Amino acid sequence: MSGLDIFAWIVLIVLVASSAFVVIFMAMLPGIIAKRRGHPWAEAVTVGGWVTLFFGFVFWPIVLIWAYVDMPTKPRQPSAETEATR
């Protein structure tokens, strides 16, 4: 085995490892963002990030947007001032 063959194997191993790292990081990213922002459905966003692996990251942008969108936990109650003006 020559020196170029060893170098080629090292490059191949580094490329495969870095590609795996990027894929795993992208799958984890929506869940990390949702947990940091205190999203009410952070666990569902995390699962959605991992499920997108099976779909080739087609739905990944939707899950990432979902990580940033917070739904209100309860509807706003009308204040006493708005009731008096009616």
N, C-alpha and C positions, 0 to 999 in steps of 0.2 A: 504494500500500500504506500503510495507516494505521499509527499507532503501536501499536494493539492487535493488529494482524496480526503485526507483528514480535515483539511480546512473546509472543504465542501460539506462534509458531515456536520461539522461544528456550526456552519452557517445554517444548514437545514434544521438542526435542533433548535437553534436560537429563533429562527423564524416560526417554527411550529409552537414553541413555548410562548413567544410574544403574541402570536395570533390567538392562542387559547386564553391568555391573560386578557386581551382586549375583548373577546367575546364574553368571558365571565364578568368582567367589569361592566360592560354595557348591560348585561342582564341584571346586575345588582343595582345599577345607578338609579332607576326610578324608585325602588324601595328605599334606598338611602335618602333620597331627596324627600320622599313622603314622610319618613320617620323624623327627619330634622325639622320639617315644617309643621309637625303635629297633625298630619292629615288624619281625618276620622277613619279612613279605610286604608291605613298604611299597609296592613298585612295583605289585603287584596291587591294593592299596587305592586307589592313585592312578588306575589305569586304571578301576577300579570307579566312582570318583567321576565320571569323565568319561563313562562309559557311561550313567550314570543320566540324563544330559541327553536321551538318545533316548527314555527311558521316562517323561519328565515328572517326574523326581525321586521316582517311586514307591518305588524301591529305595534312595534316598539314606539314610534312617535306618538301614537294614541295613548299608550301607557305613560309615556313621559309627560305629556300634557296633563293627564289625569293626576300625576304626582304633584303638579303645581296648582291644580284647581281645588279649592276648598269649598265644600258645600256648607251652607249655614246649618248649625246644629238644631236650631229651633226658629220658628217664624217670629218676626218682630211683633211685639204687642203694641197696639196703638196707645199713645201717651194720653194723659188727662187733658192736655191742651188741645189736642186734635179732637177729642170728644166734645169739649166745650164749644168749639167753633162750629160744630155741625148743627 
